[in-house]
Amino acid sequence: MSEATLSKEEILRYSRHLIMPEVGMEGQLKLKQAKVLLVGTGGLGSPTALYLAAAGIGTIGIVDFDVVDHSNLQRQVIHGTKDVGRKKIDSAEETMRDINPYVNIVKHEVALTSENAAEIVKQYDIVADGTDNFPTRYLVNDVCVLLGKPNVYGSIFRFEGQASVFAAEGGPCYRCLYPEPPPPGLVPSCAEGGVLGILPGVIGVIQATEVVKIILGKGETLKGRLMLYDALNMKFRELKLRRDPECPKDGKCSKIHELIDYHQFCGVPEQPAEPPPSPNEIDVLELKAKMDRGDKFKLVDVREPHEFQIGRILGSTLIPLGEVPKRLAEIDPNDEIVVHCKMGGRSAKAVDFLRSQGYKRVINVKGGILAWSDKVDPSVPKY
């Protein structure tokens, strides 16, 4: 294999790097020879991909199997309005190639699983984790530990973000920070809790910076440190991270020996393509039929007031999930109670709680108000 060189056009493109002594020609060639895997091209993956492409990373692999949705555009800046309905992996590739045609982009249009993770990750030097769920986050961590690949981590929620470098040169891994996942449903997703659109830009750029520093071998990375960012109050702080004391001093991990079933580990079983109907659940078409027949029931919306202001199902009563226990007097146990939220998760918790309090005729609306907008009333805004 011939030694990498920079063309005249590349020298001009990267000239601001080349005149920095910390980078120079040698460093830029390191970037060109590097192979980086991005897991996800969403909120975090978008800025990370843009800046790594611009920086001249030679090979960038992207793992994604989702499609662009209008709700993505507030933060996933690698995609545009024209890309709605396209595969994210294709939209991301097009934007990255426009930024830098000298970058080799490898697309992995799959969900990362215990079966394929090792085969994919072993092709790369560094992994940048842009995932938004715990099963994949633990999977990325574990495969990086097993293969000895640095895991450049980021996470975001509402106004807060985190970043670190895990599994690097004997440093701590994600399990040193979070040995066990939180109970299912305790930590809401961005789709449930929201995220400031600018926030992933900050954290994603930090991830890209860490990737470049690791490749160049310059500066102090976030290995052994967890950086916390509070956008609302514009504050950065950091926590010291240490390896699990049970791990041996040779840098090996005492806990991770193989890839496991991460959905089971996180208590989030994979949903079948068509889950069996639940006796405590109806879909939105059944709800509309009940309304059209004039059935007597109470429709309870357990979303938050600011969500209720965005859009509502006519005739519903707003009782946010957190207020249900203290507002039971407003819910007659003799009535049939139909409960909905945005997608069906919070309303399922409300149904379980009401049944635990002796309410017998309580059912959940599968898919929530988003399904209502899709299948019944498109005038109700989606968010």
N, C-alpha and C positions, 0 to 999 in steps of 0.2 A: 504494500500500500504506500503510495507516494506521500511525501510530507505535504501537509496542507499549506496553501499560500493564499494571499489576498490579491484579487485582481485590481487593476487600476480603479475600476468603478467602486469596488468595495473599500479601497483605501480612502476614496473621497467620501463615501457614505459614512464610514466609521471614524472620520478624521478627528472628531472631538474626543473620541476614546483614545486614539493613537497618540495624541499629544499629552495625555495624562501618564506620568511615570508609573502609576499603579496598574495601568493597563498596557499601553504601548502595543507594539506589533506582536510581542509574545503573548500578551494577555488576550488580544483579539483573536489570535489563532486558537487559543485554548477555548474561547467561546465558540468558535466555528467548529471545533472538533467535538464539542460537548453534545450529549443527548439527554434531553429533559422530557419527562412525561408529565402532562397536565391531566389530572383527574377531574373532569368537569369543565365546561365552558359557560358557566352561569355567572353569578355575581362576582365571585372571587376569581374564577378562571378567566373571565373576560380581560380585566386589566393586566393580569399576570401574562396572558398570552400575547397581548398587544406589545408590552414592553420587552418581553423576551425575544419576540420576533424582531422588534426594532433594534435590540442590542446585538443581534447577529448570532444567536444560538444556532449551531449548525443543523441540528435535528430536533424537532419538537413533535412529540407524540401527543395526541389528544384522545381522551376516552370520553365518549358521550353518546347517548342513544335517544335524547329528548328532541323535541321540536320547539321552535321559537313561538312564544305566545305573547299577546299584547302586554300582559302583566309583567313580562320579563324586561321590557324596554326601559323601565324606570331606573335600572341599575346594571343590566347586562350589556355594556356599551359596545361589545364586539358585534352585536346584532343590530339591525335597523328595522324600520317599519316595513320595508320591502321584503324582509326575511321572514315575516310572520307566516307560519305554516311550513317553513323549510326545516330540514334537519339542522340542529345547532352545529353539528360537526362540519357540515358543508358551508354554512354561513361563516363560521369562525375561520375555516381554511381560506375562504375567499378574501376576508378582511386581512388576515395575516400575510397572505401572498401579495396583496396590494401594498402593505406596509414594507415588506421586504421579500422580493422575489428570489433572494439567494438562500432562503431558509428551506430546508427539506421538512415537509410536514407529513407525518404518518398518522392516518386516521384509524382508530379502533372503535368502530360503531357497535359497541356491546355494553352491557352492564358489567361492571367489574365484579367478579365472583370468586369464591375460593377455588373454583376449578380453573379459571383462566388468569388469575392475578399474577402468579409467579411467572408464567410464560410471557406475559406482557411486560411486567416490570423489569425482568432480567435484561431486557434490551436497552435499558437506559441507565444513566449515571445518577440521576437525581429525580425525585418525585415531588411535585407540588400538589398538595391536597386541597382541592377546591370543593370538596363534597359538603352536603348539607344534611347528612343523616348519620346516626351513630353506627349502624352496622357497617357501612362502607368506610367510615373513619377508622374503626378498629381494624378492618380488613387491610386498609392501606398501611396502617402502622405495623401490623404484624408481618406483612409480606416484606416491608422495608427492613424490619429487624432481621428476618430470616435470611434475606439476600444481602444485607449490609449496605443498603442504599439510604442516603440522607432523605428524610421526609420533612419537607418545608410546609408547615402547617398553618392554616388560618381558619378562623370561624367568625361569624357575624350574627348579631341579633339586635334589632331595633337601633339603638345608638351606640352599641358597644361591640368591640372587636378584640380578638386575641391573635397572637402570632408566636411561633416558636420554630425551632429546628430540632426534630426528633431523630433518634437512631443514627446519630452521627458520631463516629470515632469514640465509641464507648460512652456517649452521653445518654441522658434519660430518653425514654420513649413516651408515647402518649399514655401508656398504661401506668407509667410512674406518676403521671399527673392525675389520671382518672382510672384507677384499677378496675372499677366496675362501672358499667353504664348506668345512667339515672333510670328510675322506674319509668316504664312506658307511659307517655302522655304528660310526664311532669314538666319537661322542657318543650314549650310549643315551637313549632317550625316557623320559619319566616312567613310562610303562607298564612299561618294562624296569628302570629304576633306582630308581623310587619318588620321592615328594615328600612332605615334611611338610605335612599338610593346612592348617596355619595360614599357611604361607609365602606362598601366592598372595594371601592377604588383605592382608598387609603390602605386597607389591609392587603389587597392584591398586589399593590405596588411594593409594599414591604416584603411580601413573599418573593416577588421578582428580584428585588434587591438582594435578598439572602441567597437566592439561586446563583446570581452572578458572582457574589463574593465567594461562595463555596468553590465555584469553577476557577476563579482567579487565585484563590488561596490568599486573599487579602482581607485585612480588617478582622473584627471580632463578630462572629455570627451570634444568633440567638440560641445557640446550643447551651442548655443548662439554664435558660432564662425564658420566662413567659412574659411577653409584652402585652399589656392591657391598655386599650385605647377607649376613652370616654369622649365621644364626639360632642355630646350635649354640653359638657363643661370644658371641652378641649383640653383634656389632660391625658398624658401618657404616664404609666408607671410600670414597674416590672417586679416579678416575683422570682426568687431563686428556685430552680428546680434541681433535684438530686435524683440520682438513680435509685431504684428500689434497693434497699440495703441487703436483700437476699440475693441480688445478682452478683456473680463473681467479678473479681477485679480485672479479669482479662477482657472485659467488655461484652461478654456474652450475656444473654438474657436467661433468667431462671424460670420464666413463666411461659414464654412463647416457643413452642416446639413444632407446631404444625398449624395450618389454616383450618378453621373450624366453621360451624354453621353460625354466622354472625347475626342473622335475624333471630335465631333461637337465643343466642348469648345476650342480645339486647332486649329480649322479650317482645320482639316485633315480628311475629310469624309472617312469612310471605303470603300475600293474598292470592288465591286462585283467580284465574281470568274471570270466572263467573262464580262468585261466592254463593253458597246456598242461601235461600231466603231465610230471614230470621222472623220468628213469630212476634217479636217486639219491634218490627221495622216495616215501613211501607216506603214505596218510591213516590216521586213527586206526581206521577200520573195518577196513582191511587189517591193521593191527597187531593188533587184537582177533582177527581170523580166524587170524592166525599163532599167537597164543597158544592159541586153542581147538583148533587142529590139533596142537598140541604141537611145532611147529617149534623146532629148536634154534638159538638166537641169544642174543646178549648185549644187553640193553637198558640203555643208558647215559643217565643224566639229567645234563645239564651246567649245571643251575641252581645257585644258591648254597645253602648249608646252611639258611639261614633260610627260603628258599622251599620246600625239601624238607620242612621241618617243617610247613608249611601244608597240603600235600597231596602225594601221590605215586602213581605207578602201581606196583602190587604187582609185585615181582620186579625192579625197576629198581635199578641201581647208581649212586650219586651220585659223579660226578667233575666238579666245577665246571670251566667252560670254561678258566679261567686255570691250572688244575692239569693239564690234559690232557697237555701236552708232557712233564711230569716223571713222569707216572703211566702211561706207555705200557706198562710191564711188566705192568700189570693188564689190558691189552687184547690178547688173542691174535689176531695177524693172520690166523690160519687160521679164526677164527670169523666168522659173519655178525654185524655190529655194527649195531644200530638205535639212533639217537641222538635224544633229544628235549629240549626246554627248555620255556619258558612258551608261546611263540607260534610258534617255528620259526626265529627269526633266529640265535640263538646256536648252536643245534644245527647249522644249515647251515654256520657257520664251523668247527665241530668236524669235520664231515664233510669239508670241503675240506682241513683240516689233516691229518686221518688219511689221506686219499687221497694227499696230498703225501708222506707218510711210507711209502707203499707198501702201505697197507691197501686191498685190492681190493673187499671185500664190506661196504661201509659205506653206510647209507641214513639219510635224515633223515625225521622224523615231521612231516608238514605240519600246521601249526596248534598243535602242542605239546599241553601238558597242558590248556590251555583248551578245545581241540577235543575232547580225550578226555572232559572233564567235560560238554561239550555233547551229544556224540553217543554216548558209550559208558557212562560211569559218573557220573551226576549227584551221587553222594555225595562225589566229589572236589571240595573247595571251589575256587571261582574267586576270583582276586585281581587 
